[in-house]
Amino acid sequence: MVISTLQAALREPLLTADTERDAIRRWQDEGDRRALELLLRSHARQVWSQALRFADNPVDLDDLVAEGMVGLIHAADNFDLKLNLRFSTYAAFWITNGVLAALARIGTVIDMPVRTYLAARAGRLQSEDADLSHLARQGALPLDADGDGPSLSDRLPCSCPNPAETAEMKSAQKRINRMLAQALRSLDPTEQAIILRRRLALDPEPVEAVAADLGMTVQRLRQGETRALTRLRRDLLALGFNRALLH
């Protein structure tokens, strides 16, 4: 759902903190789409504000707003109701990230990393990189190398995570693994085997093979798998697991 004009977005009423948190809870726990729409409408002005802030061309506004709304949905998925924080503060990151990603995609002829595009736009690249970036955005240079020389994508600044971001990702993965191991312990051995072989394996096994090994019918295994997934999801959410990762 995208509100088509800034004027329409400004006409949408703001929510009280309690109403806002109740809508987030209903969306996260019950999948209530009316609650999600209420959140999107009340925060559409925030999306439009960021789109207008970064838009170079009014023609691009609709695309920037659409991506900002996608970011707003991610915020609704991920917001932790235990935080003493207004949703608009948390959503600002996701909205801006969506708008900037769309801006980089629209503003370049080739697929350029968002960081590189924004650094070039702000004049923060070294002179040689800035020249390359300008030519790339205009489509005046090929992305791939000619002959044995480095490609343009090799010469532009890397968008890889920096050391701090890499450390944070590793820490987050460890937290996820700990929560998953704890939640799995609440299942009985048969349910654990089903989930590990059918859902968590790098190469999930066919339902028929797992059912044969466990001595049960395919229908019974599917029923057990559904029950185990429901319980696992409930326990993971209780442990603070990110709801977006369960989709």
N, C-alpha and C positions, 0 to 999 in steps of 0.2 A: 504494500500500500504506500503510494507516494502522493503527498499533497502537492498539487500542481503549481501553486503560486506562493510567493512569500506572504501575500496578503491573506490567503487562506490559512497558512500556517500560523500567522499572528492572531487569527480569530479563534484558534483552538485554546480552550481554557487550560491553565496550568493546574497540575494536581497537587493536593496537599501531600506531605511526606507520608502520612499513613495510607492514603489512597494509592499512592505510587508503589509503596512497598507491598501492599496487598495485591496489586495488579502483577507485580513481579513474581510474588509467591504463586499466584494462580497460574501464571504462564509456566514457571519452572516445574511446579509440582503436578499440575493437572493438564498442561498443554492447552489452556484456555485461550483460544485465538482472539476472543473479544478483549481479553485483558491485554494481550500483546498490541492489538490495534489501538487501545486506549493509550498505551505508552508511546506508540509511534506518533500518534496525533499530537499528544501533549508536548513531545520533544521535537516535532518537525521544525519548529523555529530555530532550534539549535543546529540542525542539519543545514538549513538554508543559510544561516549565519556563516558557517564554515565554508559552504560552497561559494557564497558571494565574496568571502575574504580571499579565496585563492583563484577564482575564475579569471582567466585572461580574456576570455571571449564569452559574451552572453549566450552564444549558441551552445556552449558546452555545459551550461548550468544544469540542464535536466539530467545529463549523465553524472555530473558530480553529486547532485542531490540523490540520485538513485543509489550510488555507491555509498554515500553517507548513511542512507537508510539501512542498507545492508549492515554497515558497521553498528548502527543503533540496535539492530536485531541481535548481533553478536554480544553487545553489551547486556541486553536483557537476558540472554542465555547464561552469561558468565557472572553476573553481579552476585556478590556474596551478601546475603541479607544480614549476616552477623556483623558486617562492617558498620561503623558509626560514620556513614558517608552518604551524601545525597547521590542519587542515581545520575543526575546531570553531570556531576564532577567526574564520576567513573566513565560515563558514556563519552565524554569529550575526547578521550584517547581513541576509542574505536571509530567515532565519527570522523575525526581528522585523518586517521589512518586510511579509511576508505576513500575519503575525498582526495587525498594526496596520491593514492595508488591510481585512481581514475585520472587524475591530472597528468601524471607521468605517462600513462598509456595514451592519452589523447594528444599530449603535447610533443610526442616523438614519433618519427616515422618508423624507427626500429624499437624493439623491446629493450628499454634501458632501465636499470635498477632505479628504484624510487630515490634512494639516497644520492645517487649520482646526478639524477635529473634536478633534484632540489638544490644540491650544492652548486651545480652549474647555473641554475636560475638565480641563486643568491650571490654569484660571483666568488664562491669560496674555493674553486679549483685552481690548481697551479696553471700557469699560462698554457703549457702544451696540452694538458688535459682539457682545459677550457676550450681550446680551439677544436680538439677532437670531438668534444661533446656537442659543440655548436653545429659542426658539420654533420654529425650523426643525427641530431634532432631534425635537421633539414633534409635528411636523406641523401646528402651529398657524398657520403662515404659508405662503402659496403660494410656490413657487419662482419663478414668472413674475410680472412686474409687472402691476398693474391700471392701465389707462389709459396715460398718458404717463410715469409715474414710473419710476425704476430698479427692476429686478427684485431680488429677494433675493439671487440669485447674484451680481449686480453689486455689491451692498453688502457682502457678506462678503469677508474678506481673500483675496487672490488666491493660488492655489497655483502660480503660474508660477515657473520657475526664477529664482533670484537671479542677479546679474551673475557671481559666481564660478562658479556651476553652468553658466551659459550659455557662459562662456569654456572650461570644461572639456569641454563637449559639442563645441564647435567644434574644440578641440585633438584630441579623440578621433576626430572625423570626418576630420581631416587625416591622422592616423596610419593610419586605415583605408584612405584613398585611396592613400597611399604604398605600403602593403603590397599592395594590389590591383594597382596599376600594376606593381610589381616582379614579382609572381607571373604576371601576364599576359605578361610578356616571355619567360617560359619556354615559351610555346606558339608553335606555328608560325603564320604569317599566316592560314591558313585556319581554324585552331582559334580564333584571336583573333576573327576575324570572326563565327564562329558564336556564341561566348560573348557578345560585345558586342551582337549583334543579337537573340539569343534569350533571354539571361539578364540582361543589365545595362541594357538599354534601358528607358526609362520606359514605352514602349509596345512590348512584345516582338512581333517579326514572326512570322507563321505559318511553320511549318516548311517548307511547300511553297514559299513565296516565297523563302526563304533558299536552299533546295536548288536551285531554278531559277537563281538569280543566280550560285551557285557552281559550277553545272554538275555536280551530283551527284544521285543518287537520294535520296529521303526516308530510306530505310533506312540508306544510307551516312552521311547527315548525322546521323541519330540516334546511330549508333555512334560517330561522331567526337565528337559532343557529350558523350556519356557518358565517353569517354576523357579529353576535355579537362577536364570537371568533376572527375573523379577526380584528375587531376594538379594542377589548380588548388587543390583542397581540401588536398591533401598539402602543396603549397608554402606555402599560406597558414598552415597549422598550424605548419609549420617556422619561419615568420617571427614566430610568436607571436600569430596572429590569434585572436580570441575564438571558441571553438568554437560557442557558442550562436548566433552570428550566421550560421553556416553551415547551420542547420537549415532 
